Amino acid sequence: MCEDSEEGMDRWDSSLDIANLRLDYEAGITAQLVVEAIYGRIEAYKEVQPSLWIHLESIDSVMSAANELYRRWPAMSGRPPLWGVPFSVKDSINIEGVPTTIGCPALAFTPTSSALVFQRCLDAGAIFIGKTNMEQLATGMTGCRSPYGTLHSTFSQSHIVGGSSSGSAVSVSKGLVSFSLGSDTAGSIRVPAMFNGLVGLKPTKGTVSAHGVAPACLHQDCVSFLSLTTEDAETVWKVCEGFDKNDYFAKPPPFLLSSRISSIDIKSRFKFGTPPDSALEVCTPVYRKQFNCAVAALESSGGQRVELDWAPFASANELLYGGTFVLERLATLPDGWFDNNKESLHPIIRSVFEEALARHSTAIDVFNDLHKQAKYKRMVEHILTIDDEDAALTVMVVPTTPFHPTIDEVSKDPIGINGKLGAFAHFANILDLVAVAVPCGTYEYVDNGVISSLPFGITMLAGTGLDRYLLHLVKTLEDTLRDIEDYE
């Protein structure tokens, strides 16, 4: 919405999805008006969640950035894809001159250069607003492990926000920014996406530069995106993706399956598998019902449900925290830091690391887990691919999480609930998959006698390098999935 005065448009208060914002700019709204409105929203929301921002740019600084956009790109026709689009950044991503805390003040430092993914957004015209709260060391899926304060879902003050990209999700969901840069190792983008009604894109590992991003579990980390729509996620991804020689885990394009597939139009032809009933037993009844509705919607949209082997997905899920891979989180810390500084960590984070060390894992255990990972990846490569005969993309469809706990419930069982939340999320990077978490309507619950609504969502996963094909598919299904109540 914009209001006109005799001198022109002097007020803006509308949606921040990128497509809508672009139309507003074409209609004459200025980036300065958008910035002014955003900071009004930010100030108002501080009353609700004061611990959202770890670093917030001053409005004067952001106004200067907006002014610079007009100097660099005065003509509408020559403007880059993210021109005037405000964004936030998880506080594990380096920005020159701005402290990076990783949610841990004892490890905070001020980088002298910015992460490539951040710089690519700036070069595409995006406007940086601030760095958001996160779970300490990006270790957790609840959003309840930050020394800066616990955030809650934008749908309910009683329910968790999800993590570890917790502040990123809140900033997008509340219309404070259009998108947020985060990371996803075990579900840290997909889980908060669902709990806040957003789209969460976790690309194929190594296709978006992680150089300048503080690692959590280096082999499994993946820079990822939170947005209001799948189209927005794709827009940001296209700006950020690409090989980076300074990222040691980057995948050169020739090694990606997509580069070896001829140009095809998958249209509405797709096949999908789902977890077996035994795996879905971890879901609450309302989540089972919502998931069944989502499956019905997919079938009505042309999807062919097929039986897929769930075994490699379930086995891979156990590797991330049940095996030796969790120890890589300690390997990213300075030598001796944990032993000398463990008391400065959040108690739950400390206990996760202590429990992992107590297993006394050996190098043999690590290699055994690496061999298992290679085996499971190869098994899934033959499952989630594009059929040569009918050009149908085969995907796995799962509930993003099995339930939505309250903050109080997590406080009583922080590690147990965190593990259950990853039932359908932990395997994605172990198996080197691309994943898109997409909203699928809402469901009602009763809170102190009051009927309220919480969001539900599913995640669709495809094989390594099939990002653009999966995004294309999800875009064609997004409107249907958001209205799954029609399939009850």
C-alpha positions in Angstrom: 0.0 0.0 0.0 1.2 3.5 -0.8 -0.2 6.9 -0.2 0.0 9.9 -2.6 0.5 13.5 -1.7 0.4 16.5 -3.9 4.2 16.1 -4.3 4.1 12.3 -4.9 4.1 9.1 -3.0 5.1 9.8 0.6 4.3 6.6 2.4 4.8 2.9 1.8 3.4 -0.1 3.8 3.2 -3.3 1.8 4.6 -6.8 1.4 8.4 -7.3 1.1 8.3 -10.2 -1.3 10.7 -9.4 -4.0 8.2 -9.5 -6.9 5.8 -7.2 -5.2 8.6 -4.8 -4.1 9.8 -4.6 -7.7 6.4 -3.6 -8.8 6.2 -0.9 -6.1 9.6 0.5 -7.3 8.3 0.6 -10.9 5.2 2.5 -9.7 7.4 5.2 -8.2 8.0 4.1 -4.6 11.5 5.0 -3.5 14.0 2.8 -1.7 14.2 5.5 1.0 10.4 5.2 1.7 10.8 1.4 2.0 13.8 1.8 4.4 11.8 4.3 6.5 8.8 1.9 6.7 11.1 -1.0 7.6 12.7 0.8 10.5 9.3 1.7 11.8 8.4 -1.9 11.8 11.7 -2.9 13.4 11.2 -0.4 16.3 7.6 -1.5 16.9 8.7 -5.2 16.9 11.4 -4.6 19.5 8.5 -4.5 22.0 7.7 -8.1 21.1 11.1 -9.7 20.6 13.9 -7.4 21.8 16.6 -10.0 21.3 16.0 -10.4 17.5 19.0 -8.4 16.4 22.6 -8.9 17.4 23.7 -6.1 15.1 21.3 -3.6 13.6 22.6 -1.0 11.1 21.7 2.6 11.9 18.9 4.0 9.7 21.3 6.7 8.6 23.7 4.1 7.3 21.0 2.3 5.5 19.6 5.5 4.0 23.1 6.2 2.6 23.1 2.8 1.1 19.7 3.5 -0.5 21.0 6.8 -1.9 24.0 5.0 -3.4 21.7 2.6 -5.3 20.3 5.5 -7.3 23.8 6.8 -8.0 25.0 3.4 -9.2 21.8 2.5 -11.1 19.8 5.6 -12.0 17.8 3.9 -14.8 15.2 1.4 -13.9 16.0 -0.8 -16.9 19.6 -1.4 -15.8 19.0 -2.3 -12.2 20.2 -5.7 -10.9 17.8 -8.4 -9.6 18.1 -7.5 -5.9 18.0 -3.7 -6.3 16.5 -2.1 -3.2 15.7 -5.5 -1.6 16.4 -5.4 2.2 18.0 -8.5 3.8 19.3 -9.8 7.1 22.2 -12.1 7.8 22.7 -14.9 10.3 25.5 -13.9 12.7 27.8 -16.6 11.5 28.4 -14.9 8.2 31.3 -12.4 8.0 30.7 -8.8 7.1 33.7 -6.5 7.0 33.9 -4.3 10.1 30.9 -5.9 11.8 31.5 -8.4 14.6 30.7 -12.0 14.0 29.6 -13.7 17.2 28.3 -17.1 16.1 26.0 -16.7 19.1 29.0 -17.0 21.4 30.5 -13.8 22.8 33.7 -15.6 23.8 34.4 -16.4 20.2 33.4 -13.0 18.7 35.8 -11.3 16.3 35.6 -8.5 13.7 36.4 -9.7 10.2 38.4 -7.7 7.8 36.6 -9.0 4.7 33.1 -10.1 3.9 31.8 -13.5 2.9 31.4 -13.9 -0.8 27.7 -14.7 -0.5 27.1 -11.5 1.3 29.1 -9.5 -1.2 27.2 -11.0 -4.1 23.9 -9.8 -2.6 25.3 -6.2 -2.2 26.6 -6.3 -5.8 23.1 -7.3 -6.9 21.7 -4.2 -5.2 20.4 -5.6 -1.9 20.3 -3.4 1.2 21.8 -4.9 4.4 19.7 -4.3 7.5 21.4 -6.3 10.3 22.7 -9.5 11.8 20.2 -11.7 13.6 20.2 -13.8 16.7 21.0 -17.5 16.3 21.6 -20.6 18.3 25.1 -20.8 19.7 27.7 -22.2 17.2 24.7 -23.0 14.9 24.2 -26.1 17.1 20.5 -26.8 17.6 17.1 -26.8 15.9 14.9 -25.2 18.6 16.1 -21.5 18.8 16.4 -21.9 22.6 20.2 -22.0 22.8 21.3 -18.4 22.5 23.0 -16.2 25.2 21.3 -13.2 23.5 17.9 -14.5 24.4 15.3 -17.0 23.2 13.0 -16.1 20.4 9.6 -17.5 19.7 7.6 -18.4 16.6 6.0 -15.4 14.9 2.7 -17.4 15.2 2.8 -18.1 18.9 4.7 -16.7 21.8 4.5 -20.1 23.5 6.0 -22.1 20.7 9.6 -22.4 19.6 10.9 -20.4 16.6 13.2 -23.2 15.4 16.9 -23.0 14.8 19.6 -22.4 14.4 18.8 -19.6 11.9 16.1 -18.4 14.4 16.5 -14.6 14.0 16.7 -14.9 10.3 13.3 -16.6 10.2 11.7 -14.0 12.5 13.1 -11.0 10.5 11.6 -12.4 7.2 8.3 -13.6 8.7 7.5 -10.3 10.3 8.1 -8.3 7.2 11.3 -6.6 8.4 13.4 -7.9 5.4 12.7 -9.7 2.2 15.1 -12.5 2.7 17.8 -13.7 5.0 21.1 -15.5 4.5 21.6 -18.4 6.9 23.1 -21.8 7.0 21.7 -25.3 7.2 23.7 -28.3 8.5 21.0 -30.4 10.1 17.9 -28.5 9.3 18.7 -25.0 10.5 16.9 -23.2 7.6 14.2 -25.7 7.0 12.9 -26.1 10.5 12.5 -22.3 11.3 11.0 -21.9 7.8 8.2 -24.2 8.8 7.6 -22.8 12.3 7.3 -19.3 10.8 5.4 -19.9 7.6 8.3 -19.4 5.2 10.1 -21.0 2.3 13.5 -22.4 3.2 15.9 -23.3 0.4 18.9 -25.5 1.2 20.9 -25.8 -2.0 23.2 -28.6 -2.9 26.3 -28.4 -0.7 29.2 -26.7 -2.3 27.2 -24.7 -4.9 26.9 -21.5 -2.8 30.2 -20.3 -1.4 30.7 -20.9 2.3 34.0 -18.9 2.3 33.7 -16.3 5.1 31.0 -18.3 6.9 31.9 -19.6 10.4 31.6 -23.4 10.2 29.5 -25.6 12.3 30.2 -29.0 10.8 32.4 -28.2 7.9 31.7 -31.2 5.7 28.0 -30.9 6.1 27.5 -27.1 6.2 25.4 -25.3 3.5 24.7 -21.6 3.1 20.9 -21.4 2.7 18.1 -18.9 2.3 14.8 -17.9 4.0 12.2 -16.1 1.9 8.5 -15.4 1.6 8.0 -17.3 -1.7 9.8 -19.9 -3.7 10.3 -17.4 -6.5 12.1 -15.1 -4.1 14.3 -18.0 -2.9 15.2 -18.8 -6.5 16.0 -15.1 -7.3 18.4 -14.9 -4.4 19.9 -18.3 -5.1 20.6 -17.3 -8.7 22.5 -14.3 -7.4 24.6 -16.3 -4.9 25.3 -19.7 -6.5 28.4 -20.4 -8.4 31.8 -22.0 -8.0 34.3 -20.3 -5.6 37.9 -21.5 -5.7 38.4 -20.2 -2.2 35.8 -22.5 -0.8 37.6 -25.9 -0.4 34.3 -27.8 -0.5 32.9 -26.1 -3.6 31.8 -28.4 -6.3 33.0 -27.5 -9.8 30.0 -27.5 -12.3 31.2 -30.5 -14.3 30.8 -32.7 -11.2 27.1 -31.8 -10.8 24.4 -33.9 -12.3 22.5 -30.9 -13.6 25.4 -30.0 -15.9 25.2 -33.4 -17.6 21.4 -33.3 -18.2 20.1 -31.9 -21.4 17.6 -29.1 -21.1 14.2 -30.6 -20.3 10.8 -29.4 -19.2 9.6 -31.5 -16.3 6.2 -29.6 -16.4 3.9 -31.4 -14.0 5.5 -34.8 -14.4 7.0 -35.9 -11.1 7.2 -38.9 -8.9 7.5 -38.7 -5.2 8.2 -41.0 -2.3 7.2 -40.6 1.4 8.5 -42.1 4.6 6.8 -45.4 5.6 4.1 -45.4 8.3 6.6 -46.7 10.8 8.7 -43.6 10.3 5.8 -41.2 10.5 4.8 -42.6 13.9 7.0 -39.9 15.5 4.5 -37.3 14.1 1.7 -35.9 16.2 -1.9 -36.8 15.0 -2.5 -33.3 13.6 0.9 -33.5 11.7 -0.1 -36.9 10.3 -3.4 -35.4 9.1 -1.7 -32.3 7.6 0.9 -34.5 5.8 -1.8 -36.7 4.4 -3.5 -33.6 3.0 -0.3 -32.5 1.4 0.2 -35.8 -0.2 -3.3 -35.7 -1.6 -2.6 -32.3 -3.0 0.5 -33.5 -4.7 -1.3 -36.4 -6.2 -4.1 -34.2 -7.5 -1.5 -32.0 -9.1 -0.1 -34.8 -11.2 2.4 -36.3 -8.9 2.8 -40.1 -9.0 3.4 -41.6 -5.6 5.9 -44.4 -5.7 7.5 -46.7 -3.2 11.0 -45.6 -2.4 13.6 -47.3 -0.2 13.5 -45.3 3.0 16.4 -47.3 4.6 19.3 -45.1 3.4 17.5 -41.9 4.5 16.9 -43.4 8.0 20.4 -44.7 8.3 22.0 -41.4 7.2 19.9 -39.6 9.8 21.7 -41.4 12.6 25.1 -40.4 11.3 24.9 -36.7 12.0 24.5 -36.8 15.8 24.6 -40.5 16.6 28.0 -41.1 15.0 31.3 -39.3 14.9 30.4 -36.4 12.6 29.3 -34.3 15.6 32.9 -34.1 16.6 33.7 -32.0 13.6 32.0 -29.2 15.4 34.8 -29.3 17.9 37.4 -29.4 15.2 36.3 -26.0 14.0 37.2 -24.4 17.3 40.7 -23.2 18.1 43.0 -25.8 19.5 42.3 -26.3 23.2 39.5 -23.8 23.2 36.8 -26.2 24.4 38.8 -27.5 27.4 39.7 -24.0 28.5 36.5 -22.2 27.7 33.7 -24.7 28.0 32.1 -22.8 30.9 31.5 -19.9 28.6 29.2 -22.0 26.4 25.5 -22.4 26.7 24.9 -25.4 29.1 23.1 -27.5 26.4 25.8 -26.9 23.8 28.4 -27.8 26.3 26.6 -31.0 27.2 26.2 -32.0 23.5 30.0 -31.7 23.0 30.8 -33.5 26.3 28.5 -36.4 25.4 30.2 -36.7 22.0 33.6 -36.7 23.6 32.5 -39.3 26.2 32.1 -41.9 23.4 35.9 -42.0 23.0 35.5 -42.4 19.2 38.6 -43.5 17.3 39.9 -42.7 13.8 38.5 -46.1 12.8 35.0 -45.0 13.9 35.3 -41.9 11.8 36.3 -43.8 8.7 33.5 -46.3 9.3 31.1 -43.5 9.3 32.5 -42.0 6.2 32.2 -45.3 4.4 28.6 -45.5 5.5 27.9 -42.1 4.2 29.4 -43.0 0.8 27.2 -46.1 0.7 24.0 -44.3 1.6 24.7 -41.5 -0.9 25.2 -43.9 -3.7 21.9 -45.7 -2.8 20.0 -42.4 -2.9 21.6 -41.3 -6.2 19.7 -44.0 -8.0 16.4 -43.0 -6.2 16.3 -39.2 -6.5 17.1 -38.4 -10.1 15.4 -37.5 -13.4 14.1 -40.5 -15.3 15.6 -40.7 -18.8 12.5 -42.2 -20.3 9.7 -39.8 -19.2 11.8 -36.8 -17.9 10.0 -37.1 -14.6 11.9 -35.8 -11.5 11.7 -38.1 -8.6 11.7 -36.5 -5.2 11.3 -37.4 -1.5 8.5 -35.6 0.4 8.6 -35.4 4.2 7.0 -33.4 7.0 9.6 -30.8 7.7 9.4 -31.7 11.4 7.2 -34.2 13.3 5.6 -31.7 15.6 5.9 -28.1 17.0 6.9 -28.0 20.6 6.5 -25.2 23.1 9.4 -23.3 24.6 8.4 -24.8 28.0 8.5 -28.4 26.6 12.0 -27.8 25.1 13.3 -26.5 28.5 12.3 -29.9 30.1 13.9 -32.1 27.4 16.2 -29.9 25.3 18.3 -32.6 23.7 15.6 -35.2 23.3 13.2 -32.9 21.5 16.0 -31.4 19.4 16.8 -34.9 18.1 13.2 -35.7 17.3 12.8 -32.4 15.4 15.5 -33.7 13.0 13.7 -36.9 12.2 13.2 -35.8 8.6 15.9 -33.2 8.3 19.3 -34.5 9.4 19.9 -36.7 6.4 19.8 -34.0 3.7 23.4 -32.9 3.8 24.7 -36.3 4.7 23.2 -37.5 1.4 24.1 -34.4 -0.5 20.6 -33.5 -1.4 18.9 -30.2 -2.3 15.8 -29.4 -0.2 13.0 -26.8 -0.3 10.8 -26.4 2.8 7.5 -25.0 1.7 4.4 -23.8 3.7 1.3 -26.1 3.6 -1.4 -24.1 5.3 -2.1 -23.9 9.0 -3.9 -25.9 11.7 -5.8 -24.9 14.8 -4.8 -25.5 18.4 -6.2 -24.3 21.7 -4.1 -22.1 23.9 -5.6 -21.2 27.3 -9.0 -21.6 25.9 -8.3 -19.5 22.8 -8.3 -21.0 19.3 -5.1 -20.1 17.5 -3.3 -21.3 14.3 0.2 -22.6 13.7 1.8 -23.2 10.3 2.5 -26.6 8.8 5.0 -27.4 6.0 6.6 -30.1 4.0 10.1 -30.5 2.6 10.7 -31.7 -0.9 14.2 -33.2 -1.6 16.0 -34.0 -4.9 19.4 -35.3 -5.9 22.7 -33.5 -5.9 22.8 -30.6 -8.3 19.1 -30.7 -9.2 18.4 -27.4 -7.6 16.8 -25.6 -10.5 14.6 -28.6 -11.4 13.3 -28.9 -7.8 12.7 -25.1 -7.6 10.8 -25.2 -10.8 8.6 -28.1 -9.5 8.0 -26.4 -6.1 7.0 -23.1 -7.8 4.3 -24.9 -9.8 2.9 -26.5 -6.7 3.3 -23.7 -4.1 -0.1 -22.2 -4.4 -1.8 -25.6 -4.1 0.3 -26.6 -1.1 -0.4 -23.3 0.7 -4.1 -24.2 0.5 -4.0 -27.9 1.5 -7.2 -27.4 3.7 -9.0 -28.0 0.4 -7.8 -31.6 0.4 -9.2 -32.6 3.8 
